[in-house]
Amino acid sequence: MHPSRYRKGRKLTVQMSHNEYPAAPPWVGKQEAETAELGPLPFGGTVPPYGSPENKHGGLLVRFPHAMAGDVRPPGPSWRPVVGWTFFLSVLGVGSAIRRSGQARVYGRSPAPYWVAFLAALLGGAAFWWVLIAEVALPIYQNAREDRATAAVQEKVLSDGRVEAAVGTTVKTGGCVPVGDRGADGLRPYDCTFQLADGRSAAIHIEADTDGVWKTVA
């Protein structure tokens, strides 16, 4: 450049040939610094390679990690429906126990609570229904049957004419009441009283079956 064209304050640039420009990145060709070998690290030494069994990175920071493995599993289905189905349907409740225990096994849970609930409900339900039938339902049925038998006895006694033949007059009103339990022969004792047409009253002691067939007894 001619000295007359250079002004103060401007930088002087030197033109270079295109063959002189570097084509490689600036870090290529430089000698890398040698990496110094580190000694054993404190608090446990060197870090094991990633993926090796000794590398515990990412584990639970608890004292007993295996004890918390079940916390990440979904909860099993409730065992209460097993109790309800078994209590009312007896052994048919086993279907609910099988289905829910299978779901619990899929979730990694124990199936034992569902079978314990099934057996407990089966025994408890059997005892409850036995007491209900023996102490409530059966006495109600027996009382209703005896009421029908007493009505049949009164109808037969007043309508077959045997009492009128024995007293010699017309029977205006009458009734029979049981005075004992029905025996092994199917007969039950009754006391029957009558109001006769002539103003007198009469009473007889009879035995009768559930169909109203009766006979007098001393």
Secondary structure, DSSP 8 states (H G I E B T S, - for coil): --GGG--TT--------GGGS--S-TTTTS-----------TTTSS---TTSTT--TT---SS-GGGGGGGGS-----SHHHHHHHHHHGGGGHHHHHHHHHHHHHTT--SHHHHHHHHHHHHHHHHHHHHHIIIIIHHHHHHHHHHHHHHHHHHHHHHSSHHHHHHTS-EEEEEEEE-S---TTS-EEEEEEEEETTS-EEEEEEEE-TT--EEE--
